[in-house]
Every structure is written in C-alpha cells, then in structure tokens.
Amino acid sequence: MKAFRLDELEAERAANDGAYLQFVRERTMSVGLYALDAGALDPQQPHQQDEVYFVVSGRASITVGTETTQVGRGSVVYVPAGVAHKFHHITEDLRVMVVFSPPEG
C-alpha cells in the first residue's frame, strides 16, 4: 500500500519550487499534485494521456476544448488526451490532484 497526506505532499511540492509534484507512478497511471496561486497563468499544453482533475482546494475556471466551467473544492473534471485545456480566472490558490492514464511522461 502507498498512503499519502496532502499537507506533506504540498510541503514537498513547495520545497521543490515546482507547480507539479508526481507522487505515484505505476504501469497504467500516475498521480500528482498541481498548484496554481490566485492570479497565476496556467502554462499547460495538451497531454498525450487522459487526465482526471480533482480539485482539493481553491477556485478557478477551466476551459477544456471549447467548454468552460467553474471549479472549486470537490470538483472533478475529465480531460481527454490531446485536448487543449487551461485553468484561468484563479481567484483562490488552486490545489488539484491529477490522475494520468497511461502515466505522464
């Protein structure tokens, strides 16, 4: 079993000065924590993997393809492989759990 505490993952991500911390990598999937502060710009480009975002905290909008919705704590968003997507109008520091399948990178 692998078990994690969100506060420890956030501390590790912050200590590494990165917006993204991958903390699980298996044959069929990977999982990471993605952070964007209020007012930040999301630099993402389309990925070659399907993704599921689970918003842990914060508020923002996300555009996937041509559709836009607001997200906040508890929101779940599926992004198909190859589809352009970005978080924007980030009004509260955003912390998002990201599941890639197959694994990212």
C-alpha positions in Angstrom: 0.0 0.0 0.0 1.0 3.6 -0.6 -0.6 6.2 1.5 -0.1 10.0 1.4 -1.0 13.1 3.4 -2.0 16.1 1.4 -0.2 18.5 3.8 3.1 16.6 3.4 2.7 16.4 -0.4 2.1 20.2 -0.5 5.2 20.8 1.6 7.3 18.6 -0.7 5.9 20.3 -3.8 6.7 23.8 -2.4 10.2 22.8 -1.2 11.0 21.7 -4.8 9.8 25.1 -6.2 7.6 23.5 -8.7 3.9 23.7 -9.6 3.6 19.9 -10.0 4.7 17.0 -7.8 4.2 13.5 -9.2 3.9 11.1 -6.2 2.6 7.9 -7.7 3.8 6.3 -10.9 2.6 2.8 -11.9 2.4 0.9 -15.1 -1.1 2.2 -16.1 -1.3 5.5 -14.3 0.4 8.4 -12.5 -0.9 10.8 -9.9 0.4 14.2 -8.9 -0.4 17.4 -7.1 -0.7 20.6 -9.2 -0.7 24.1 -7.7 -1.6 27.4 -9.2 -1.8 30.5 -6.9 -4.5 33.1 -7.3 -4.0 35.2 -10.3 -1.4 32.8 -11.9 -1.4 31.7 -15.5 -1.7 28.0 -16.3 1.1 27.1 -18.8 -0.2 23.6 -19.7 -0.2 22.2 -23.1 -2.3 19.3 -24.2 -1.1 15.9 -22.9 -0.9 12.6 -24.6 -2.7 10.9 -21.8 -6.3 11.1 -20.5 -6.5 13.1 -17.3 -8.8 13.4 -14.3 -8.6 16.6 -12.1 -9.9 16.5 -8.6 -9.9 20.0 -7.0 -8.7 19.8 -3.4 -9.0 23.5 -2.7 -9.3 26.8 -4.4 -11.5 28.4 -7.1 -11.0 28.9 -10.8 -12.5 28.4 -14.2 -11.3 25.6 -16.5 -11.7 25.5 -20.3 -11.5 22.1 -21.9 -11.7 22.3 -25.7 -14.5 24.9 -26.2 -16.3 24.3 -22.9 -15.7 26.3 -19.8 -16.9 25.7 -16.2 -16.1 27.0 -12.8 -14.4 24.6 -10.4 -13.9 24.6 -6.6 -13.2 22.2 -3.8 -14.7 18.8 -4.7 -15.0 19.4 -8.5 -13.9 16.6 -10.8 -13.0 17.2 -14.5 -12.1 14.7 -17.2 -9.8 15.8 -20.0 -9.4 13.5 -23.0 -5.9 13.0 -24.4 -4.8 15.7 -26.8 -7.5 18.2 -25.9 -6.4 21.8 -25.1 -7.2 22.8 -21.5 -6.3 25.5 -19.1 -7.3 26.8 -15.6 -7.9 30.5 -15.6 -9.5 33.3 -13.5 -7.9 31.7 -10.5 -9.5 33.6 -7.6 -8.2 31.4 -4.7 -5.0 29.4 -4.6 -5.8 26.2 -6.5 -4.6 22.7 -5.5 -5.6 19.9 -7.8 -4.9 16.2 -7.7 -4.2 14.9 -11.3 -4.5 11.3 -12.5 -2.9 10.5 -15.8 -3.6 7.3 -17.7 -1.3 6.0 -19.0 1.4 7.6 -16.8 2.6 11.0 -17.8 6.0 11.4 -19.4 
